[in-house]
Amino acid sequence: MRAVVFAYHNVGDRCLRVLHARGVDVALVVTHRDRPDENIWFRRVADTAAQLGIPFVYGEDPADPAIAEAVRAARPDVIFSFYYRAMIPPGVLALAPAGAFNMHGSLLPKYRGRVPVNWAVLHGETETGATLHAMEARPDAGDIVDQTAVPILPDDTAGEVFEKVTVAAEQTLWRALPAMMAGQTPRRPNKLAEGSYYSGRKPEDGRIDWNRPAAEVYNLIRAVAPPYPGAFTEIAGKRFIVAQARRPLPAASLALPAGTAPGLHVRDDHIVGLCGDGGLVIITQLLAQDGSAVTPQALAQHLHTEQSNEENR
């Protein structure tokens, strides 16, 4: 089987290695250049391709005629997309007579669209996974080839879940390839009416609303914890990033006085977030906007200064 691969990120790295290990003839890899404004915490597919001796090109826009010509010249039987960031046009997909297939980071039909792992954690899901599916004009809508589930534990961050999903993607592709290479690709309907679609998230979406229930606030913190931009709150115009947190144990005695407003507080040398339902989130790592750690003592001083300023206004 001869393939052209559109790939990026850790899933792109691992799945490209699976193709190579299974003996697929990868004629060309199309990948992205790193964005200068992005935290590059993941593996570069360009480095993977170079290590494996596979030709690669950078292609930010798969609708660029030069990309279509490069794919056509590679004469693929199949096209694969592994966390490539752009929708591949139908005209390019049609250049692979045996079909085009994408690896998506959810259990389709749930969480079609962008950043599926983050959305799953945000919504408090207990399970997600990776799905290999046929590509068509609509995103994540084609028939399902295979999928692998992974658990989301109560305190898992999106970064930790993404590591599991990367392994699930590797397992799914490894399992599916023998049948695909034999021309017997399995397919079952991707029942979109039973699923969901979500768009991308922006850093501003990490703003914490302390009036929301504690479980919801905690899920937001987990969903965007580093290496993602992080959930944040502002006090007197100063932004604080909640990088790590946990829910208190049932026996914990960190209750705040009656009438305390929702938001960040310091109690018994702990930074705690009081939420709208009276529940608490214990902040185990609070960062200033420059990335430096904020201690309970420093936050207490900031809160005291702000309270004094309010009283003097």
Protein Blocks (a to p, Z undefined) as FASTA:
>chain_A
ZZddddedjklmmmmmmmmmnopacfbdcdddddfkbccfbccfklmmmmnopacdddfb
lkbmklmmmmmmnopabdcdehiabdcdfklmmmpmnbpcdddfbdcfehgajhkllmmm
mnopabdcdddddddfbghkbccfbdcdddddfklcfklmmmmmmmmmmmmmmmmmmmmm
nopaccddddfklmccdddddfklmpccfkbcfklmmmmmmmmgcfbebiaddeehiacd
dfbdcdddfklccbccehiacddddeehiacdddfkopacddfbdcdfkopacdfklmmm
mmmmmmmmmmmZZ
